[in-house]
Amino acid sequence: RAGAQHRSAGAAFGSATGIAFAAGDVATKATVDGDVILVPVVIVCYSAGTLLLQMGFQRGGALVSAGLATLLTNAIPIAAGMTIFHEPLPEGGFAVLRVFAFATVIASAVFLARRDATAEPRPEPSSQRGGPAMPGHPARDRLLHPRRSQSALRTTRG
């Protein structure tokens, strides 16, 4: 159950990230074409995308988050270019290359999402300051608790 929640969080944040970055890309294109009033939208979209991506990495799987973010960040602006900005496909071999690149982006995102779905979920981070106790790691214990380690050494030496 925790693994499913972990993946769904990664998918949700990855999708939101991709949409935010894609909106920033579309707003950038419109700004470059002369709609300077959209500059604040560009800043907000890219800032939100960065924040959402980091939240996806922390609360969900990195591959699911990054895979979906990459898919939407690339697919939405391509679709927007053809529909909103009326950009035609290039002629000849370049049309085939663009369609192939678009299909590769989609296939890669699906592959990354499936690969992470089969991975073991990461354990929840510990709320303790030093992380969970790891018996058998005296060097780590000395770094985290230097006074306790010194007193333990005195009692074991006699």
KALIN-V983075 format. One record per residue. N is the residue number from 1. OMEGA is omega as a letter, one per 30 degrees, with the letter a starting at -180 (none if undefined). D_CENTER is the distance of its C-alpha to the mean C-alpha in Angstrom with 1 decimal. Layout:
n & omega & d_center
N & OMEGA & D_CENTER
N & OMEGA & D_CENTER
//
This chain:
n & omega & d_center
1 & l & 21.4
2 & l & 18.9
3 & l & 17.0
4 & l & 17.0
5 & l & 15.9
6 & a & 13.0
7 & a & 12.0
8 & l & 12.8
9 & l & 10.8
10 & l & 7.6
11 & a & 9.2
12 & l & 10.3
13 & l & 7.4
14 & l & 5.7
15 & l & 9.3
16 & l & 9.9
17 & a & 7.4
18 & l & 9.0
19 & l & 12.3
20 & l & 12.2
21 & l & 11.6
22 & l & 14.1
23 & l & 16.5
24 & l & 16.4
25 & l & 17.2
26 & l & 20.0
27 & l & 21.3
28 & l & 21.4
29 & l & 23.4
30 & l & 25.7
31 & l & 26.1
32 & l & 27.1
33 & l & 29.5
34 & l & 31.2
35 & a & 29.6
36 & a & 29.2
37 & a & 29.0
38 & l & 25.3
39 & l & 24.3
40 & l & 23.3
41 & l & 21.2
42 & a & 19.3
43 & a & 18.8
44 & a & 17.7
45 & l & 15.2
46 & l & 13.5
47 & l & 13.7
48 & l & 12.4
49 & l & 9.4
50 & l & 8.7
51 & a & 9.6
52 & l & 7.7
53 & l & 4.2
54 & l & 6.1
55 & l & 7.7
56 & l & 5.2
57 & a & 5.1
58 & a & 8.7
59 & a & 9.9
60 & l & 8.4
61 & a & 7.9
62 & a & 5.5
63 & l & 7.1
64 & a & 7.3
65 & a & 4.0
66 & a & 3.8
67 & l & 7.4
68 & l & 8.1
69 & l & 6.4
70 & l & 8.5
71 & a & 11.3
72 & l & 11.8
73 & a & 11.4
74 & a & 14.1
75 & a & 16.2
76 & l & 16.9
77 & l & 18.3
78 & l & 20.3
79 & l & 21.8
80 & l & 22.4
81 & a & 24.1
82 & a & 26.5
83 & a & 27.1
84 & a & 27.0
85 & l & 28.1
86 & l & 30.3
87 & a & 29.2
88 & l & 30.9
89 & l & 29.9
90 & a & 31.6
91 & l & 34.7
92 & a & 35.3
93 & l & 33.1
94 & l & 30.4
95 & l & 30.0
96 & l & 29.5
97 & l & 27.1
98 & l & 24.9
99 & l & 25.0
100 & l & 24.2
101 & l & 21.2
102 & l & 19.9
103 & l & 20.6
104 & l & 18.9
105 & a & 15.6
106 & a & 16.0
107 & l & 17.3
108 & l & 14.5
109 & l & 11.8
110 & l & 14.3
111 & a & 15.1
112 & a & 11.7
113 & l & 11.4
114 & l & 15.0
115 & l & 14.7
116 & a & 12.3
117 & l & 14.6
118 & a & 17.5
119 & l & 16.3
120 & l & 17.7
121 & l & 15.9
122 & l & 15.4
123 & l & 18.2
124 & l & 17.8
125 & a & 18.0
126 & l & 21.7
127 & l & 23.0
128 & a & 25.7
129 & a & 25.6
130 & a & 26.0
131 & a & 23.9
132 & l & 25.8
133 & l & 29.2
134 & a & 29.5
135 & l & 33.2
136 & l & 34.6
137 & a & 32.6
138 & l & 35.3
139 & l & 33.7
140 & l & 30.7
141 & l & 33.2
142 & l & 35.2
143 & a & 32.2
144 & a & 31.2
145 & a & 34.7
146 & a & 37.2
147 & l & 40.2
148 & a & 39.8
149 & l & 39.6
150 & l & 42.7
151 & l & 44.7
152 & l & 43.6
153 & l & 44.9
154 & a & 48.2
155 & a & 48.8
156 & l & 48.1
157 & l & 50.3
158 & none & 53.2
//
